[in-house]
Each structure stands twice: as structure tokens, then as C-alpha cells.
Amino acid sequence: MTRPCRASSRTRPGCVALVTGAGQGSGEAVVRALPARGATVAATDRKPEGVTALAESVEKDRAAGHL
């Protein structure tokens, strides 16, 4: 069972976060930070190419062991 992440400095493993405005700025930073804390992230933005590039970058970081 998944549960939403609570807005706090301690994210619980297994929670799911929906990040809007994820293609740049603070939204991008949140998308990059949450997986390291055990969260599953769904990212959206008005410009899909920004989210696509972010997803590719995060996947490369994860594959390289940076997350």
C-alpha cells in the first residue's frame, strides 16, 4: 500500500509524492531529493520536455549510484 508523503524534513520510505512544476527550479530540486529519502515521485510540468529530461537525468544518477 502506498501513502502520501507528509510535508516534513523526514520522508518515510514507501510514500508517493506528486511534484508539480518539476521541469525546473525548486520543483526539480524536490524531484531530485525525494528518491534519496525513499519516496516514489510522480513529476509533472506544463512543458513535458523538461520533465522528460529530468527523468532521464535522475535515472542516470540512480544507475550510477548517486541516489
N, C-alpha and C positions, 0 to 999 in steps of 0.2 A: 504494500500500500504506500502510495506517495502522499506527502503532506506539503503544504506551502511553507516556504522559508519565512521566518519571522525577521522583522527589521531589527537586527541587533548585530553586535560585533561577533557573536558566536553563531555560526550557521551549523545546523545539525545535518549530519550525513543522511542522505536519502531524501532531502527536501527538494522541491521543484520551484524554480524561480522564473518568472516571466519578466524579461527586461525589455522595455520599450526604448526607442531611441538608441539602439545598441550599435549603430553603424559608426559612431564617433564619440569623442568626448567622454563624459562621465559614464554614459551607458556602456561604452566599450570597456572602460576600466572595470565596471561591475561584472561584465561578462567574463573578463579575464580573471577576476579574483575569486568568484564563487566556486568554480570547479575544484580549486585547491582546498576548499573547505568542505568538499563532499557533496555539493549541490549539483543537481541536473539543471541545465539552463536552456530555456527557450528564448531566443532573441528575435526581436522584430525592429523594423525601421521603415520609414517611408521610401527609402531608397534601397531596394533589395541588393544591389551590387555591394553596398557597404557591409551588409550582414554576411553576404557570401564570402567576401574577402576576409572578414573577421573569423568566420567559421573555419576557413582553410588555415588561417594563421594559428588559431587555437589548437586545431588538430595537429599541425606540425609541432607545436610546442609540447603537446601531450605525448606524441610519438617519440620526441627527443628526451622525454623525461623531465621537462621543465615545469609540468603541472602536477 
